[in-house]
Amino acid sequence: MANLFFLFLGSTCITTNSRHRSILKPVVYRGILLISICILSVLSGCSKDATEYSVDKSCQIVINPQFFAVQEFKEGFAAIKVGDSIAAKQGFVDLQGKMLIAPKFDEVHDFSEGFAAVKVSDENGGKYGFINRRGKMVITPQFFFVGDFSEGVALMRDGDAFTGKYGFIDKRGKKVVATKFDAERGFKEGLAAMRIGDAISGKWGFIDKQGTEVITPQFDFVGDFSEGLAPMRMGSEKSGKWGFIDKQGKMVINLQFDYVEPFKEGLAVVRIGDKNSGKWGVIDKQGKMVINPQFDKECRFSEALSWVKIGEGKNGKHGFIDKQGRRVINPQFDEVGDFSEGLAAVRIGDENSGKWGFIDKQGKMVINPQFDCAGSFSQGLAPVRIGNGTTGKWGFIRR
């Protein structure tokens, strides 16, 4: 729930979205330079300038590559960043590529429930507030940290990362849960994870929207509730074990795994062994292993398929399995993303010189590898980069 995670900064292309371990998302670069003019072109063909942005007929560029970084579309808006890694400002474009909210903020979050968190600089480094879909500031910048609105409320912190306390506000900016917790995350399925005590010795539990403890802080770490269950760990990150609890705090899947991710589509990914040499498998809600631990990289189901990696390091290849563990797309890609809107981004070649395209659920290449980086389809559009991670620019394609 931290700052908006722009997927496409630097030289590494990241196509995957939220994972259980991304509870604390990476901090986006802060900028100070205001870009006053940013021209968007909506193209009617595959390319506007074939010498600069040439793509084949398997797709159509609809928002010209011109941004330093972008995020996928949410609620009809995509966050964009203009400038560079040192000096940049952020704003939003709509599905037609129109700049509806000018790039004037130091940081932005995705739109969620009609609001987007934005950061505005001040003499103390900046504060967060919220804008609406018209770009109007509806909650004045006043918070040191905020999360996105979820289930009608947003997480906030009233001080710095070391001494500040966490609580929640409503869409009027009114505090509805007092700032008294040492760490919190947003509400999921009516409950929010919170910590009492420091990051080393503190304990995690859950509160309701009145701020009442419904699951006493007792765990060394927890994930968010998903499909009625939440992952939890007892013991240290290195030697502790993971299991799952229900909304009454009852242990329903015993502590036995070295790492787990939240349930999605009725299944949860688990790891047996350490993060370097352990193997990944999949369990159901009864804790039964439905896909034995055998993969070198965690699998994650999206639209009934999960990517898996066979082999280690640069020699490993990615393919896809179904919920029974059957291989439906053979491992053949050097990197892949999740399926979204029926397509998944895949890379052929290494990180530096390889190209990204998109496959369907039969493994057919429907958008040929031609981009230097790519994200997932959302609301009919997918972000793509033409050029390297330093000087390349991001735009959006449709099928």
N, C-alpha and C positions, 0 to 999 in steps of 0.2 A: 504494500500500500504506500510505498514511498514515492519518489519522483517518477514521472513518466519514463518508462524504459524504452528509449529509441533503439530499435533493434539493429540499427545499421550504422553504428559509429565505428570509426577505425577501419582496420584492414580485415577484420573477421566478419563473415556474414552469418547472422543468427536467424534461422527461420522458425525456430520453435517458440511457443508462447509460454504461458505460465506453467511452472512446475512447482512441486511441493517445496523444493529447496530454495525456490526464489521468493520466499516469504519476505526477505529483505532484498528488494530489487536494486540493481546497480544505479548509482547516482549519475544523472545526465550532466553533461558539461554545462558550466555556467558561462554566459556571455555578457558583454557590456555594449556591444556595437549595435545600434538600431539600423536595420536595413530599410530604407525609406520607400524603395520601389521594388516590386517583385511581380513580373509579368507572367501570367499563365496562358498557355495555348491549349485549346481543346481541339484535337485533331480529328478529321473526318476519315482519314485513311490510316495505313499502317505507320506512316512516318510523315513528318512535316518537312524535315530537311534530311534527305537520304544520306548526305555526306556526313551528317553529325549523329543522327539517330536512326540507323537503319535496322529494321527488324523484319523477319520473314512474315509470310501471310498466315502463320498459325496464330497470330494474336494482333491486337490493335493497341497502339499507344494512345491513351485518351488524355493524360495529363503529362505534358512534356517534361522530361528529366531536367531538373533545374535546382533541386533542393539538396542541401548538405545531408539531411537526414529526414526520415518520415516515419510515421506510425500507421498501422492499418486502420481502416475506417471503422468507426464506432458511432452509432446513432446519426449517420449521415455526414460525419465530419472526420477528417484525418489531420492529426497534428503534423506540422511541418517545421523544419528548422532551416533558416537561411543564415549564411555566413560561413564560419569554419569552426574547428574544434576549440579555438581560442576565443573568438568573438562571434557570438551568434544570438539570434532572437527567434522566438517561436510564436506561431499562430496556427490558423486552421483554414483548410480548403474544404469545399463541398464536393459532392460526387461528380459535378461537372467541371471541377477544377477552378471554380471561382474562389478567390481569396475573400472569404466572408469575415474573417477576424484577422486583422493585420498582424504580422510578426513583430510584436512589441514587448513580449514577456520574456523573462529570463528562463522560466521553466513552465511547462504546462503538463497537465494530466489529460488522459482521454476523457471525452464526455461520458458521463454516467448519470442516468436518471435526469437528464436535461441540464446538468451542471458540469463545468470543468474547473478544476483547481488551477490557479495560475500564481506565479510568484513575481512580485514587483520589488525591484531593488530599493533599499533605503540606506541610511547612514550606518545601519547595523548589519547590513548584508542582505536584507530583504525579508518580506513576510508573504504569507499565502492568503489568498482570498478565493472567491468563486465568481465565474461569469456564467451568463445564460447563453442560449443559442444565438442571440443577437449580438453577443460580445459585450453586453452590459455587465458591469461589476455589480453583482447583487449581494455579495457578502464581502465587506471591506477587508483588504489585506491586513491581517492582524495576528496571524498564527505563525509560530516558528516551523510548524510541520502540519500537514493534513494528508488524509487519505481520500479516496473517491467516495462519493455517496453510494451507499448500499443499503437497501431496505429502509430508505428514508433518512438515514443519518450518515455522518461522516466523522471519521477519526480525526483528532487534532491533538497537538501538544502545546503546552503553555510556556515552555522554556527550552533551553538547549538540550542536546542529545544526552548529556550526562546528568543534569539535575532536573530537567523538565518532567512534568507528569502528563499522562494521557487521559483524555475523556472523549466525549462525542457532542457534536452540534447537529441541530436540525437544519432544514432548508431556509430558515430565516436567520441563521447564524446564532441561534439561541443555544446555550449549553444545556443538554438534556441528560448527560452523564458526567458527573463531577470529575475533574482532573485529579485523580488520586492513584492511578496505576503507574507502575514503572515501565510497562510495555504493553501494547495492545495491538490487535489487528481488527479489521472491519468485520461487520456482522455477516454471517453466513447461516442461513436456515434459522434465524432468530437468536443466535448466540454469537458472542465475540470472545476470542481468546484474550486473556490478560495475564500479566505477570506481576507478582508481588516480590520485590527484592531485586538484587542486581543480576546481571547476565550470567554470572557463574553460579551463585548459590540460590538465586530466586526460584520460585515455583510458579507453574502455570496452571490456570483454571479457566472457567468460562463465566460470563455475566449475561444477563438479559438486557433489554433496552431500557429498563429502569435503573440499571447499574447494580442490580442485586446479584450476588454470587449464587449461581445455580449448580456449579461444580467447583468444589473447594480447590484452591491452588495446592497441588500435590505432585505435579508432574515436572520432570526436568525439561521437557519441551513438548509442544503440541502443534498439530496442524489444524486447519479449519475444518468445520463440519461439512461433509459432502455425502449426500444420499443417506443421511441419518447417522453417519459414523465419523469419528475424528481420529486421526493417527496420534499417538502419544509415545513418548520415550521415557523410560526410567533408567537413570545412569548417565554417564558422560557421553559426549558425541562419539568418542572413540570406542568405548567399551559397552555402552548401554544397549538395551534391546527395545524394539518397537512392537507395539500392538495397537488395538483399536478399542475405543470406548463409545457407548451410546450417549444420548442426551441426558441421561440420568447419572452419567459418570461411571456406569457399570462396565467392567472389562468384558467385552464380547469376543475379542480375538486376542489370545494370550500373547504376552511378551516372548517373542521368539525370533524376530527378524533383525537384521543389522541396519536396515533402512526400509522405509515404506513411503509410498505416495498416496494421496487421498483416493477414495473410490470414484470411479468415473465409468458410466455405462455398466454398472454392476460389478466391476472388477477393480482390483488395486494391484499396482506394481510393487514388488518386494525384492530386496536383495539379501542373499545369503553370502556372508563373507565381507571382507573390508572393501573400501571404495576402489582400491587398485586392482585386486584380483578376484573380488566376489562376482557371483553370477546373479542375473536377474530373471525372475519368473513372475507369475501372476496368480493371485488368489481370488476366491469369491467371498461373499459376505459371511459365510460360515467358517472362513479361514482355511478352506480346502484349497490345496495347490492344484489349479486347473491347467497351468502351463509350468512345467518343472523349470527350476532355475538352470539356465543354459546359455543365456545371452551375455555378451561382454559389455553391453550398454543398455541402460534402462529402456524398456518399451513403454509406450503410452498410447492408449486407445483413443481414437478420434474418428467418428463416423464408422465405427465397427472394425476398423483396421488399426494396427499398431506397427510402427517401424521398429525394426530390430537391427542390430549390428552383429555380424559374424566375422570374427577375427579381430586382432588387436591393432591399435595404432593406425598408421597410414595404410597398412595392408588390409584392414578390415573393410567390408562392404555392407551396405544397407539394403534391406528389403522390407517386406511387409507380411505380417501374419494376421489371421482372423482370431476370433475369440476362443476357438478351440485349439489354437496354437499351430494350425495348419499354414504352411507357407503358401501364400497366394501370389506374391510377387518376389521372384528370386533375388537374393542379394547381388546387386550389380552396380549400385550407385555409391559414389564417394561421400555424399552427404545428402540428407533428406530433411523435409519438414513434415508436419502433420497434414493429414487430409482435411481440407476445408472447402465446402461447396463443391465436393466431388473431385477435387484436384489436390495434388501434393507437389511442392517444389522439390526438385532433385538436382544434384550437381554431378556432372561428368568431368573428371579431372581433379587436380589438386586445388588447394585453397587459393593459390596465387594465380594460376592460369586456367583453371577449370571454368566451365560455363553452366549456368542454371537454366532449367526449363521446367515443364510441368507434365506429370503423368496422370492418367485416370486410374480407376480402381482395378482395371484389368492389367495395369502396367504399361499401357500404350502411351507413348510420348505424344501428347496432344499440342503442346507448345514447345517447339524445339529448343534445345540448349543454346542460348545466345546472350544471356545476361550475366553480368559479373557478380550479381547477388540478387536474391529474390525473397520476398516474404509470402505470407499466405493470402489467399483470396478472402475478402470480407466485403459484403454488400456488392458483389459483382466485380470488384477491382482488386488487383494485387500490386504491391509496391515492387519495383525493380530498379536496380542500379546499373547504369552504363558508365564504365570506367572503374578505376581502382578505388580503394577505401580512402585515399587522401584527396584526390581531385575529382573523382567520379560524382555523378549527380543522380538523384532519385526522382522517379516519376511513377506513373501507374498505368497498368495495362488491363484490358479485359479480353475475354476469350474471343 
